[in-house]
């Protein structure tokens, strides 16, 4: 539009259409290739960002984000084709008008009648930006809810130690003595306040067995008739910060010589003892003849030992040093195998890095066959569970930001084009007394009419997208007003900034110069 008079003059003086098109084509291809190179840089940075979001705690990562040769060839080839298509077409249409008509201003307009293609340049990115920003807001709020939920235990100042199980040749008596020796040695480490052992610590996938309740009909083999379970030492609940709600905790006297006891969580009570007094009730695992195995002596608060985004599983706990003899050979093997503890929970204000050398030495002194697999804070172990959600939220936010940028660029370009075409009209309006504020309102009105269409299309699509990602959301409604307001507000702000620039330029037009272009 800026070169329309120059193009007409060149045509009138004998320049060929091919020469004019080739000039536009050269500029467009160079710009397009530069954009392609910039896009590769952005893509590489975005790839690195996503890896950081997905594997933020990894020490080394065998994944590279640098584009390969096929990717480079594709990106540059696409940039070249884009430059040809979008550089040739406008220049070709510009050369199709008659020079005399162009010089007389016949191609100018006095109303903002945008073509369908220009409207699509605005509406499509605006619609997509609403959908993506709303989706990113939903996923971000879901991630925040996941991280801030009550897990049922205390994560602060808790250090989880995972180790390989003792050798399978150890007898149960030797395992009991080893567990007591380990607790004694770890308590002697400066800065360690509490120590307890377990078959596994929270954030580990749970053991699960079919539950048979004394006095109840035999259960069917169904998912809701099962329960997770763990073996722990007497002070484990206090060390973990999982409150006891009723009854008593495990005692040192709950050993291999005493009657088997169990502590259950609230979900276990709701599932197997609704509207019943659950203390002193008996239950067992898998077979009806085991229904009287364990006596319930306490109830602890629900805690999410696994799958922080899911529901709390029914769960029961038994003493690590208590033994049960089963007639069934397979169950007896399982009983023995579950005494080979693999988790240690410590309470300490020291960092895991400072504690790890001392923990390894204490375990090595207790039994050289024990190997520490990792020493990490319980909070870090919890955070690892959210890597997928964190990567999804980051990816959606990245795409939402790109969509907003594209919508703003499209709005700026189309609005600036409309202002260029209406230069004479704006000059006449100002010559007849229109003030600058009125001109700004005129330009912004035309821009926001198209943005409004994008909003009207984008909000229902954003609600529909919320239903599609409902399985990834935690305590967030699919049509969350906050997410929709953020998407609408972000687009409105970007659109206002993008449209204000050409609007202010239009308001600064000198009426005499505008009329002189005729």
Beta strands, then each sheet from edge to edge (+ up, - down):
strand 1: 158-163
strand 2: 192-198
strand 3: 207-213
strand 4: 226-232
strand 5: 244-247
strand 6: 261-265
strand 7: 282-285
strand 8: 294-300
strand 9: 315-319
strand 10: 343-348
strand 11: 372-377
sheet 1: 2+ 10- 1+ 11-
sheet 2: 5+ 8- 6- 9+ 4+ 3- 7+
end
